[in-house]
Amino acid sequence: MMSRERKKAAALHEKLQILRSITHSHALSDTSIITDASEYIKELKQKVVRLNKEIACAEAAALKQNSFPSVTVETLGHGFLINVFSDKSCPGLLVSILEAFDELGLHVLEATASCDDTFRLEAVGGENQVDEHVIRQTVLQAMSNCSESSGAREG
């Protein structure tokens, strides 16, 4: 039978090993594991501060623009996720964006779109060899072309 102190020591050792694993520490001593965990927490706090600043900047930039089309592109493993938002929709906008995807060779596997007063599109695709920045610029250009052509028809 294990003594109470041995059980406590075993439980503490197990928890330290979990902490070591979570923080990706290669330390062997308990003190070093805790030190590495402390450093890891500091890094996470810095990331939170940086991300909050980025969010604040993005929100401020969005408020500065009246008609702000927003395009975000994220790489997901071997695929991608594209989110498009505009506070104005125009006839043919979805088709224009999908044609831009086709021109870039993007294969959309799943998409959700809303084209009433505002325009929203979320597209998930497979293998992607195109740079995120190129995708974003191409979609913004397609949106700009569509709004220009619909403005010309109205005038």
CNS distance restraints for C-alpha pairs under 8 A (distance, minus, plus):
assign (resid   2 and name CA) (resid   6 and name CA) 6.10 0.50 0.50
assign (resid   2 and name CA) (resid   7 and name CA) 6.46 0.50 0.50
assign (resid   3 and name CA) (resid   7 and name CA) 6.40 0.50 0.50
assign (resid   4 and name CA) (resid   8 and name CA) 6.29 0.50 0.50
assign (resid   5 and name CA) (resid   9 and name CA) 6.09 0.50 0.50
assign (resid   6 and name CA) (resid  10 and name CA) 5.99 0.50 0.50
assign (resid   7 and name CA) (resid  11 and name CA) 6.05 0.50 0.50
assign (resid   8 and name CA) (resid  12 and name CA) 6.06 0.50 0.50
assign (resid   9 and name CA) (resid  13 and name CA) 6.03 0.50 0.50
assign (resid  10 and name CA) (resid  14 and name CA) 6.15 0.50 0.50
assign (resid  11 and name CA) (resid  15 and name CA) 6.22 0.50 0.50
assign (resid  12 and name CA) (resid  16 and name CA) 6.13 0.50 0.50
assign (resid  13 and name CA) (resid  17 and name CA) 6.22 0.50 0.50
assign (resid  14 and name CA) (resid  18 and name CA) 6.33 0.50 0.50
assign (resid  15 and name CA) (resid  19 and name CA) 6.19 0.50 0.50
assign (resid  16 and name CA) (resid  20 and name CA) 6.00 0.50 0.50
assign (resid  16 and name CA) (resid  30 and name CA) 6.90 0.50 0.50
assign (resid  16 and name CA) (resid  33 and name CA) 7.11 0.50 0.50
assign (resid  16 and name CA) (resid  34 and name CA) 7.87 0.50 0.50
assign (resid  17 and name CA) (resid  21 and name CA) 6.15 0.50 0.50
assign (resid  18 and name CA) (resid  22 and name CA) 6.16 0.50 0.50
assign (resid  19 and name CA) (resid  23 and name CA) 6.11 0.50 0.50
assign (resid  19 and name CA) (resid  33 and name CA) 7.43 0.50 0.50
assign (resid  19 and name CA) (resid  34 and name CA) 7.99 0.50 0.50
assign (resid  19 and name CA) (resid  37 and name CA) 7.07 0.50 0.50
assign (resid  20 and name CA) (resid  24 and name CA) 5.99 0.50 0.50
assign (resid  20 and name CA) (resid  25 and name CA) 5.01 0.50 0.50
assign (resid  20 and name CA) (resid  26 and name CA) 7.24 0.50 0.50
assign (resid  20 and name CA) (resid  27 and name CA) 7.49 0.50 0.50
assign (resid  20 and name CA) (resid  33 and name CA) 5.76 0.50 0.50
assign (resid  20 and name CA) (resid  37 and name CA) 7.31 0.50 0.50
assign (resid  21 and name CA) (resid  25 and name CA) 6.43 0.50 0.50
assign (resid  23 and name CA) (resid  36 and name CA) 7.21 0.50 0.50
assign (resid  23 and name CA) (resid  37 and name CA) 5.79 0.50 0.50
assign (resid  23 and name CA) (resid  40 and name CA) 6.23 0.50 0.50
assign (resid  25 and name CA) (resid  33 and name CA) 6.46 0.50 0.50
assign (resid  25 and name CA) (resid  36 and name CA) 6.17 0.50 0.50
assign (resid  25 and name CA) (resid  37 and name CA) 7.55 0.50 0.50
assign (resid  26 and name CA) (resid  33 and name CA) 7.85 0.50 0.50
assign (resid  27 and name CA) (resid  32 and name CA) 5.58 0.50 0.50
assign (resid  27 and name CA) (resid  33 and name CA) 5.44 0.50 0.50
assign (resid  27 and name CA) (resid  36 and name CA) 7.68 0.50 0.50
assign (resid  28 and name CA) (resid  32 and name CA) 6.89 0.50 0.50
assign (resid  28 and name CA) (resid  33 and name CA) 6.91 0.50 0.50
assign (resid  29 and name CA) (resid  33 and name CA) 6.28 0.50 0.50
assign (resid  30 and name CA) (resid  34 and name CA) 6.32 0.50 0.50
assign (resid  31 and name CA) (resid  35 and name CA) 6.16 0.50 0.50
assign (resid  32 and name CA) (resid  36 and name CA) 6.01 0.50 0.50
assign (resid  33 and name CA) (resid  37 and name CA) 6.13 0.50 0.50
assign (resid  34 and name CA) (resid  38 and name CA) 6.16 0.50 0.50
assign (resid  35 and name CA) (resid  39 and name CA) 6.35 0.50 0.50
assign (resid  36 and name CA) (resid  40 and name CA) 6.11 0.50 0.50
assign (resid  37 and name CA) (resid  41 and name CA) 6.19 0.50 0.50
assign (resid  38 and name CA) (resid  42 and name CA) 6.34 0.50 0.50
assign (resid  39 and name CA) (resid  43 and name CA) 6.28 0.50 0.50
assign (resid  40 and name CA) (resid  44 and name CA) 6.26 0.50 0.50
assign (resid  41 and name CA) (resid  45 and name CA) 6.18 0.50 0.50
assign (resid  42 and name CA) (resid  46 and name CA) 6.27 0.50 0.50
assign (resid  43 and name CA) (resid  47 and name CA) 6.25 0.50 0.50
assign (resid  44 and name CA) (resid  48 and name CA) 6.23 0.50 0.50
assign (resid  45 and name CA) (resid  49 and name CA) 6.31 0.50 0.50
assign (resid  46 and name CA) (resid  50 and name CA) 6.16 0.50 0.50
assign (resid  47 and name CA) (resid  51 and name CA) 6.00 0.50 0.50
assign (resid  48 and name CA) (resid  52 and name CA) 6.03 0.50 0.50
assign (resid  49 and name CA) (resid  53 and name CA) 6.25 0.50 0.50
assign (resid  50 and name CA) (resid  54 and name CA) 6.28 0.50 0.50
assign (resid  51 and name CA) (resid  55 and name CA) 6.12 0.50 0.50
assign (resid  52 and name CA) (resid  56 and name CA) 6.13 0.50 0.50
assign (resid  53 and name CA) (resid  57 and name CA) 6.14 0.50 0.50
assign (resid  54 and name CA) (resid  58 and name CA) 6.07 0.50 0.50
assign (resid  55 and name CA) (resid  59 and name CA) 6.05 0.50 0.50
assign (resid  56 and name CA) (resid  60 and name CA) 6.07 0.50 0.50
assign (resid  57 and name CA) (resid  61 and name CA) 6.07 0.50 0.50
assign (resid  58 and name CA) (resid  62 and name CA) 6.10 0.50 0.50
assign (resid  59 and name CA) (resid  63 and name CA) 6.23 0.50 0.50
assign (resid  60 and name CA) (resid  64 and name CA) 6.37 0.50 0.50
assign (resid  61 and name CA) (resid  65 and name CA) 6.77 0.50 0.50
assign (resid  62 and name CA) (resid  68 and name CA) 6.36 0.50 0.50
assign (resid  67 and name CA) (resid  86 and name CA) 7.00 0.50 0.50
assign (resid  67 and name CA) (resid  87 and name CA) 6.05 0.50 0.50
assign (resid  67 and name CA) (resid  88 and name CA) 7.08 0.50 0.50
assign (resid  68 and name CA) (resid  86 and name CA) 6.03 0.50 0.50
assign (resid  68 and name CA) (resid  87 and name CA) 6.74 0.50 0.50
assign (resid  69 and name CA) (resid  84 and name CA) 7.26 0.50 0.50
assign (resid  69 and name CA) (resid  85 and name CA) 5.56 0.50 0.50
assign (resid  69 and name CA) (resid  86 and name CA) 4.26 0.50 0.50
assign (resid  69 and name CA) (resid  87 and name CA) 7.01 0.50 0.50
assign (resid  69 and name CA) (resid 140 and name CA) 7.39 0.50 0.50
assign (resid  69 and name CA) (resid 143 and name CA) 7.98 0.50 0.50
assign (resid  70 and name CA) (resid  83 and name CA) 7.74 0.50 0.50
assign (resid  70 and name CA) (resid  84 and name CA) 5.59 0.50 0.50
assign (resid  70 and name CA) (resid  85 and name CA) 4.99 0.50 0.50
assign (resid  70 and name CA) (resid  86 and name CA) 6.26 0.50 0.50
assign (resid  71 and name CA) (resid  82 and name CA) 7.08 0.50 0.50
assign (resid  71 and name CA) (resid  83 and name CA) 5.65 0.50 0.50
assign (resid  71 and name CA) (resid  84 and name CA) 4.54 0.50 0.50
assign (resid  71 and name CA) (resid  85 and name CA) 6.55 0.50 0.50
assign (resid  71 and name CA) (resid 136 and name CA) 5.94 0.50 0.50
assign (resid  71 and name CA) (resid 139 and name CA) 7.39 0.50 0.50
assign (resid  71 and name CA) (resid 140 and name CA) 7.11 0.50 0.50
assign (resid  72 and name CA) (resid  82 and name CA) 5.67 0.50 0.50
assign (resid  72 and name CA) (resid  83 and name CA) 5.20 0.50 0.50
assign (resid  72 and name CA) (resid  84 and name CA) 6.63 0.50 0.50
assign (resid  72 and name CA) (resid 136 and name CA) 6.69 0.50 0.50
assign (resid  73 and name CA) (resid  80 and name CA) 6.96 0.50 0.50
assign (resid  73 and name CA) (resid  81 and name CA) 5.75 0.50 0.50
assign (resid  73 and name CA) (resid  82 and name CA) 4.56 0.50 0.50
assign (resid  73 and name CA) (resid  83 and name CA) 6.61 0.50 0.50
assign (resid  73 and name CA) (resid 132 and name CA) 5.71 0.50 0.50
assign (resid  73 and name CA) (resid 133 and name CA) 7.81 0.50 0.50
assign (resid  73 and name CA) (resid 135 and name CA) 7.32 0.50 0.50
assign (resid  73 and name CA) (resid 136 and name CA) 6.50 0.50 0.50
assign (resid  74 and name CA) (resid  80 and name CA) 5.54 0.50 0.50
assign (resid  74 and name CA) (resid  81 and name CA) 5.13 0.50 0.50
assign (resid  74 and name CA) (resid  82 and name CA) 6.48 0.50 0.50
assign (resid  74 and name CA) (resid 132 and name CA) 7.04 0.50 0.50
assign (resid  75 and name CA) (resid  79 and name CA) 5.94 0.50 0.50
assign (resid  75 and name CA) (resid  80 and name CA) 4.38 0.50 0.50
assign (resid  75 and name CA) (resid  81 and name CA) 6.42 0.50 0.50
assign (resid  75 and name CA) (resid 132 and name CA) 7.55 0.50 0.50
assign (resid  76 and name CA) (resid  80 and name CA) 4.92 0.50 0.50
assign (resid  76 and name CA) (resid  81 and name CA) 6.77 0.50 0.50
assign (resid  78 and name CA) (resid 126 and name CA) 6.50 0.50 0.50
assign (resid  78 and name CA) (resid 127 and name CA) 5.15 0.50 0.50
assign (resid  78 and name CA) (resid 128 and name CA) 6.54 0.50 0.50
assign (resid  79 and name CA) (resid 124 and name CA) 7.35 0.50 0.50
assign (resid  79 and name CA) (resid 125 and name CA) 5.39 0.50 0.50
assign (resid  79 and name CA) (resid 126 and name CA) 4.24 0.50 0.50
assign (resid  79 and name CA) (resid 127 and name CA) 4.85 0.50 0.50
assign (resid  79 and name CA) (resid 128 and name CA) 5.67 0.50 0.50
assign (resid  80 and name CA) (resid 124 and name CA) 5.77 0.50 0.50
assign (resid  80 and name CA) (resid 125 and name CA) 5.30 0.50 0.50
assign (resid  80 and name CA) (resid 126 and name CA) 6.58 0.50 0.50
assign (resid  80 and name CA) (resid 127 and name CA) 7.70 0.50 0.50
assign (resid  80 and name CA) (resid 128 and name CA) 6.83 0.50 0.50
assign (resid  81 and name CA) (resid 122 and name CA) 7.16 0.50 0.50
assign (resid  81 and name CA) (resid 123 and name CA) 5.76 0.50 0.50
assign (resid  81 and name CA) (resid 124 and name CA) 4.66 0.50 0.50
assign (resid  81 and name CA) (resid 125 and name CA) 6.59 0.50 0.50
assign (resid  82 and name CA) (resid 121 and name CA) 7.73 0.50 0.50
assign (resid  82 and name CA) (resid 122 and name CA) 5.67 0.50 0.50
assign (resid  82 and name CA) (resid 123 and name CA) 5.15 0.50 0.50
assign (resid  82 and name CA) (resid 124 and name CA) 6.52 0.50 0.50
assign (resid  83 and name CA) (resid 120 and name CA) 7.48 0.50 0.50
assign (resid  83 and name CA) (resid 121 and name CA) 5.72 0.50 0.50
assign (resid  83 and name CA) (resid 122 and name CA) 4.58 0.50 0.50
assign (resid  83 and name CA) (resid 123 and name CA) 6.60 0.50 0.50
assign (resid  84 and name CA) (resid 119 and name CA) 7.63 0.50 0.50
assign (resid  84 and name CA) (resid 120 and name CA) 5.55 0.50 0.50
assign (resid  84 and name CA) (resid 121 and name CA) 4.97 0.50 0.50
assign (resid  84 and name CA) (resid 122 and name CA) 6.43 0.50 0.50
assign (resid  85 and name CA) (resid 118 and name CA) 7.55 0.50 0.50
assign (resid  85 and name CA) (resid 119 and name CA) 5.54 0.50 0.50
assign (resid  85 and name CA) (resid 120 and name CA) 4.60 0.50 0.50
assign (resid  85 and name CA) (resid 121 and name CA) 6.61 0.50 0.50
assign (resid  86 and name CA) (resid 118 and name CA) 5.89 0.50 0.50
assign (resid  86 and name CA) (resid 119 and name CA) 5.10 0.50 0.50
assign (resid  86 and name CA) (resid 120 and name CA) 6.69 0.50 0.50
assign (resid  87 and name CA) (resid 117 and name CA) 7.31 0.50 0.50
assign (resid  87 and name CA) (resid 118 and name CA) 4.56 0.50 0.50
assign (resid  87 and name CA) (resid 119 and name CA) 6.36 0.50 0.50
assign (resid  88 and name CA) (resid 117 and name CA) 6.15 0.50 0.50
assign (resid  88 and name CA) (resid 118 and name CA) 4.76 0.50 0.50
assign (resid  88 and name CA) (resid 119 and name CA) 6.23 0.50 0.50
assign (resid  89 and name CA) (resid  93 and name CA) 6.89 0.50 0.50
assign (resid  89 and name CA) (resid 115 and name CA) 6.05 0.50 0.50
assign (resid  89 and name CA) (resid 116 and name CA) 6.83 0.50 0.50
assign (resid  89 and name CA) (resid 117 and name CA) 5.89 0.50 0.50
assign (resid  89 and name CA) (resid 118 and name CA) 5.15 0.50 0.50
assign (resid  89 and name CA) (resid 119 and name CA) 5.03 0.50 0.50
assign (resid  90 and name CA) (resid 146 and name CA) 6.98 0.50 0.50
assign (resid  90 and name CA) (resid 147 and name CA) 6.28 0.50 0.50
assign (resid  90 and name CA) (resid 150 and name CA) 6.60 0.50 0.50
assign (resid  91 and name CA) (resid 146 and name CA) 7.78 0.50 0.50
assign (resid  91 and name CA) (resid 150 and name CA) 7.03 0.50 0.50
assign (resid  92 and name CA) (resid  96 and name CA) 6.01 0.50 0.50
assign (resid  92 and name CA) (resid 146 and name CA) 6.91 0.50 0.50
assign (resid  93 and name CA) (resid  97 and name CA) 6.24 0.50 0.50
assign (resid  93 and name CA) (resid 142 and name CA) 7.80 0.50 0.50
assign (resid  93 and name CA) (resid 143 and name CA) 6.42 0.50 0.50
assign (resid  93 and name CA) (resid 146 and name CA) 5.83 0.50 0.50
assign (resid  93 and name CA) (resid 147 and name CA) 7.89 0.50 0.50
assign (resid  94 and name CA) (resid  98 and name CA) 6.14 0.50 0.50
assign (resid  94 and name CA) (resid 113 and name CA) 7.91 0.50 0.50
assign (resid  94 and name CA) (resid 115 and name CA) 7.80 0.50 0.50
assign (resid  95 and name CA) (resid  99 and name CA) 6.02 0.50 0.50
assign (resid  96 and name CA) (resid 100 and name CA) 6.30 0.50 0.50
assign (resid  96 and name CA) (resid 142 and name CA) 5.80 0.50 0.50
assign (resid  96 and name CA) (resid 143 and name CA) 7.19 0.50 0.50
assign (resid  96 and name CA) (resid 146 and name CA) 6.78 0.50 0.50
assign (resid  97 and name CA) (resid 101 and name CA) 6.33 0.50 0.50
assign (resid  97 and name CA) (resid 139 and name CA) 5.89 0.50 0.50
assign (resid  97 and name CA) (resid 142 and name CA) 5.77 0.50 0.50
assign (resid  97 and name CA) (resid 143 and name CA) 6.93 0.50 0.50
assign (resid  98 and name CA) (resid 102 and name CA) 6.25 0.50 0.50
assign (resid  99 and name CA) (resid 103 and name CA) 6.18 0.50 0.50
assign (resid 100 and name CA) (resid 104 and name CA) 6.33 0.50 0.50
assign (resid 100 and name CA) (resid 138 and name CA) 6.55 0.50 0.50
assign (resid 100 and name CA) (resid 139 and name CA) 6.44 0.50 0.50
assign (resid 100 and name CA) (resid 142 and name CA) 6.57 0.50 0.50
assign (resid 101 and name CA) (resid 105 and name CA) 6.27 0.50 0.50
assign (resid 101 and name CA) (resid 106 and name CA) 5.13 0.50 0.50
assign (resid 101 and name CA) (resid 107 and name CA) 7.45 0.50 0.50
assign (resid 101 and name CA) (resid 108 and name CA) 7.92 0.50 0.50
assign (resid 101 and name CA) (resid 135 and name CA) 7.87 0.50 0.50
assign (resid 101 and name CA) (resid 139 and name CA) 7.80 0.50 0.50
assign (resid 102 and name CA) (resid 106 and name CA) 5.75 0.50 0.50
assign (resid 102 and name CA) (resid 107 and name CA) 7.30 0.50 0.50
assign (resid 104 and name CA) (resid 130 and name CA) 7.27 0.50 0.50
assign (resid 104 and name CA) (resid 135 and name CA) 7.60 0.50 0.50
assign (resid 106 and name CA) (resid 125 and name CA) 6.94 0.50 0.50
assign (resid 106 and name CA) (resid 126 and name CA) 7.63 0.50 0.50
assign (resid 106 and name CA) (resid 127 and name CA) 7.78 0.50 0.50
assign (resid 106 and name CA) (resid 128 and name CA) 6.45 0.50 0.50
assign (resid 107 and name CA) (resid 125 and name CA) 5.44 0.50 0.50
assign (resid 107 and name CA) (resid 126 and name CA) 5.91 0.50 0.50
assign (resid 107 and name CA) (resid 127 and name CA) 7.42 0.50 0.50
assign (resid 107 and name CA) (resid 128 and name CA) 7.96 0.50 0.50
assign (resid 108 and name CA) (resid 123 and name CA) 6.40 0.50 0.50
assign (resid 108 and name CA) (resid 124 and name CA) 5.78 0.50 0.50
assign (resid 108 and name CA) (resid 125 and name CA) 4.18 0.50 0.50
assign (resid 108 and name CA) (resid 126 and name CA) 6.69 0.50 0.50
assign (resid 109 and name CA) (resid 123 and name CA) 7.56 0.50 0.50
assign (resid 109 and name CA) (resid 124 and name CA) 5.72 0.50 0.50
assign (resid 109 and name CA) (resid 125 and name CA) 4.80 0.50 0.50
assign (resid 109 and name CA) (resid 126 and name CA) 6.47 0.50 0.50
assign (resid 110 and name CA) (resid 123 and name CA) 5.80 0.50 0.50
assign (resid 110 and name CA) (resid 124 and name CA) 5.20 0.50 0.50
assign (resid 110 and name CA) (resid 125 and name CA) 6.74 0.50 0.50
assign (resid 111 and name CA) (resid 121 and name CA) 6.98 0.50 0.50
assign (resid 111 and name CA) (resid 122 and name CA) 5.48 0.50 0.50
assign (resid 111 and name CA) (resid 123 and name CA) 4.20 0.50 0.50
assign (resid 111 and name CA) (resid 124 and name CA) 6.19 0.50 0.50
assign (resid 112 and name CA) (resid 120 and name CA) 7.95 0.50 0.50
assign (resid 112 and name CA) (resid 121 and name CA) 5.65 0.50 0.50
assign (resid 112 and name CA) (resid 122 and name CA) 5.24 0.50 0.50
assign (resid 112 and name CA) (resid 123 and name CA) 6.52 0.50 0.50
assign (resid 113 and name CA) (resid 119 and name CA) 7.45 0.50 0.50
assign (resid 113 and name CA) (resid 120 and name CA) 5.45 0.50 0.50
assign (resid 113 and name CA) (resid 121 and name CA) 4.33 0.50 0.50
assign (resid 113 and name CA) (resid 122 and name CA) 6.48 0.50 0.50
assign (resid 114 and name CA) (resid 118 and name CA) 7.43 0.50 0.50
assign (resid 114 and name CA) (resid 119 and name CA) 5.60 0.50 0.50
assign (resid 114 and name CA) (resid 120 and name CA) 5.09 0.50 0.50
assign (resid 114 and name CA) (resid 121 and name CA) 6.55 0.50 0.50
assign (resid 115 and name CA) (resid 119 and name CA) 4.63 0.50 0.50
assign (resid 115 and name CA) (resid 120 and name CA) 6.60 0.50 0.50
assign (resid 130 and name CA) (resid 134 and name CA) 6.84 0.50 0.50
assign (resid 130 and name CA) (resid 135 and name CA) 6.87 0.50 0.50
assign (resid 131 and name CA) (resid 135 and name CA) 6.44 0.50 0.50
assign (resid 132 and name CA) (resid 136 and name CA) 6.20 0.50 0.50
assign (resid 133 and name CA) (resid 137 and name CA) 6.14 0.50 0.50
assign (resid 134 and name CA) (resid 138 and name CA) 6.02 0.50 0.50
assign (resid 135 and name CA) (resid 139 and name CA) 6.17 0.50 0.50
assign (resid 136 and name CA) (resid 140 and name CA) 6.18 0.50 0.50
assign (resid 137 and name CA) (resid 141 and name CA) 6.07 0.50 0.50
assign (resid 138 and name CA) (resid 142 and name CA) 6.18 0.50 0.50
assign (resid 139 and name CA) (resid 143 and name CA) 6.19 0.50 0.50
assign (resid 140 and name CA) (resid 144 and name CA) 6.11 0.50 0.50
assign (resid 141 and name CA) (resid 145 and name CA) 6.04 0.50 0.50
assign (resid 142 and name CA) (resid 146 and name CA) 6.14 0.50 0.50
assign (resid 143 and name CA) (resid 147 and name CA) 6.24 0.50 0.50
assign (resid 144 and name CA) (resid 148 and name CA) 6.12 0.50 0.50
assign (resid 145 and name CA) (resid 149 and name CA) 6.11 0.50 0.50
assign (resid 146 and name CA) (resid 150 and name CA) 6.14 0.50 0.50
assign (resid 147 and name CA) (resid 151 and name CA) 6.02 0.50 0.50
assign (resid 148 and name CA) (resid 152 and name CA) 6.20 0.50 0.50
assign (resid 149 and name CA) (resid 153 and name CA) 6.39 0.50 0.50
assign (resid 150 and name CA) (resid 154 and name CA) 6.34 0.50 0.50
assign (resid 151 and name CA) (resid 155 and name CA) 6.25 0.50 0.50
